[in-house]
Amino acid sequence: MLAPTPEIEPIEPQSLKKLSLKSIKRALDLFSPVHGQFAPPDSEAKKIRLSHKMKVAFGGVEPMSQPPRQPDRSNEQAGPSNALALTGPEGSKSIQKGVENAIVVGPTLQPKGLNNIGPSGKSTTIIPANGSSYQRNLSTAALMERIPSRWPRPEWHAPWKNYRVIQGHLGWVRSVAFDPSNEWFCTGSADRTIKIWDVATGVLKLTLTGHIEQVRGLAVSNRHTYMFSAGDDKQVKCWDLEQNKVIRSYHGHLSGVYCLALHPTLDVLLTGGRDSVCRVWDIRTKMQIFALSGHDNTVCSVFTRPTDPQVVTGSHDTTIKFWDLRYGKTMTTLTHHKKSVRAMTLHPKENAFASASADNTKKFSLPKGEFCHNMLSQQKTIINAMAVNEDGVMVTGGDNGSIWFWDWKSGHSFQQSETIVQPGSLESEAGIYAACYDHTGSRLVTCEADKTIKMWKEDENATPETHPINFKPPKEIRRF
């Protein structure tokens, strides 16, 4: 027979506020039995802590063999001296018995309002440990360890100056490329022409016509007598510089072509455009080898290198992609930028590259694409062009006409200039669309919205004394 079940006592209904107050009271009773009182001081722990601090800060200082002479009472009343003494375990009693356990520090920098005692500036006044708050701050400052900045100091670079302005184009100048012999350079413009200029004199040598929209990309081959151009008319053309005419056209882009690059060791051409695809072309056969698809928006910058990753592209979708040229697949995607990556540049010596966006200019290592650091200043404009030479001088050109020069190693901006529009142009036409160093790295060419080409060189008269580095290391190092 089943036993009778005991009656369950009714649970008193309680509000949420009452339950939480009960919980708080229970926690206070458990963890804080004596309210409003500090825990009793542990004298043994305090002795150990003080002796360790004294050993770290003053381990190399020998105690004085003779007791210091007692100072005059009049000087003691006038104000405390700048000497610092830390007492031993007996506290202030050791002052009366002698100074075997006292450490005297001097000479030190004296704060305003305190008088030196003695002709040499070395004071021997003993400050007890239970002195004023100012004296306690002095002893704390003496024990603090100062950590030096790990950020590399920038190398000194001479400032750059504009020494030539070339006029001749009838529209925005959008692209530039140097000849491998360093004797001439070519520029592409919104007036649909390509012009070839002499580097030494700035004189126009040749004008090539053939595009029906603005010319957005140029490259000169160092393996053949070919020049390649790309434009908003969806066309990619190969020019024979011996005959000065188009010998091949590469058809396949569905919209304007914004960037162009030549592989350094293979006969391969890379173009990127508004159709969000970077296309790989065989130069000789005009065949499309790969269509590197994966970006969600316009591909506006591309560069190539001999080893993997052989192709790197930047896009308006804020990403940078590394591509495997053997299989036509993505190797890595970098998502560090928050705005369109309109410009990238590969360092000529180091395995590193930099990318520019409206949010920041960032440096990455190769081949893995690890983030190194941000540049230490923000240009705060859309950056369309960037270049770097072998000396580690990087230049970035913005939509608002600002041209900034950077030290590659540290990311310090050592010169911030504004381009001057040619007479007759609007102030809003102070925009820089392309920048390129010559093969020696001693001359810089910028292409601008006021239809001019400007050439820059280092100021020969500048010295570290006339143009010192105004550098402050960053307080925090951002990891992204």
C-alpha positions, 0 to 999 in steps of 0.5 A: 500500500502506498505511503501518504504523500506529505503536504507541500508548503505553499511558496510565498510569492515574491517580487523580482526586486525583493529577490534581487535585494535578498541576493545582494544582502546574501553576497554582502554577508558572505564576502564582506562581513565587516562593512566600511573597514579596510583589511588590516595592513600586513607589515611583513608584506610592506617590508618585502615590497619596499626592500624589492623596490629599493634593490631594483632602483638603487642596487648599484648605490653604495651606502655612505660610510660616514654619517652626513653632517646635520643640516642647519635648522634654519635651512630645514624650515625654509623648505625641503631639499632635493635629496631623497632618502628611503628608510630601512625596516625600522622606519623613521627611528633609524634617522635618530640612530644614524644613517646606515640604512638610508640612501641619499640621492644627489644632485638632482633637478630641483623644483621651483621654489626650493633652495640648494644647500651648500656650494656644490649643489649636493644636498645631504638632507634626509627626507623621512618616509612619512613626509609630505605628498610632494616628497612621496611623489618624488620617491615614486617618480624615482622608482618608475621604469621608463619604457622607450618607444619601439617604433623605428626612427625615420631616416632623414630625407631631403624635401622635394620641390617642383622644378618643371611644369609641362603643358600640352594635354587638353584634358585631365592627365590620367596615367604615366609610365617610364621607358626602361632606358629612362630617356622618355616617359609617356602620359595618357589623358582624357583628351584621348591621346598618348604623348611621349616626352623627353625626361631631360628637357620636358619637350614633346617628342610624339603624340599617339591617337587611337583611343576614343575615350580617356586613357587610364593605364599605361605600361612600357615593356622592358623585354620588347619594343612595345607600349600598352594602353588601356582606356574607358573605351573598353580597349586594351592596345599594344603599340609598336614603338618602332612603327608608332602604331597599334599592332594588337588589340585585346578584346574582352572587357565589358566596361572601362579598363582602369589599370594595367600592369606587365608581368616582369618575367612572362609575356603576360599582360594584366588589366582590371576594370569596372567589370570587377574582373582582372583579365590575364592576356597572352601578349603574342596571341591576344588570347585571354588566359584567365579572368580573375573574378572575385571582386564585388566592385571595380578593380582600380589598382594592380601590380605584378611580381616574379614570385607568388603572389604574382598578381595583387589587385585592389578594388572599390569593394575595399579588399586586396586580393592575392592571385595564384597565376597557375590556377587563376584562383584567389590565394588571400583576401586582405580586408584591412581597409574600410574604403576603396583601395585606389592605389598600391605600390610595390617596394623595389627592394623589400618584399613589401607593398603599400596600399592607399585608401581614403581611411588610411595608408597601410603597409603589408609584407609579402608573400603572406600579406601580413599587416605591418603598420599604418602610416602615422598621419592621415591625408584625409582625402581620396588618394589616387596615386602612390609610388616609392623609390629605392631610397624609401621615399614614398609619395601619395597624391590626393584628389584635393591636390595634396602631395605627401612624402613619407619615410617608408621604414617608419611611416612618418610624413616628412613633407606635406605639400599642395600642388599649385594649379596652372593659371586659368584653372579652377581651384577644384582642378588641383587633383593628382591622378598618377605618380611615377618615379623614374628608374633612378628614383631621383625624379618624380612625375605627377599627372594632374587635373589641371591638364599639366604634368609636374616634375619634382626633384630633391632640394640639393641645398637642404640639410638635416639642420635646415630641415630637421625631422619633427617626429613623435612616435605613436603612443599606441600601435594599431593592430589593424 
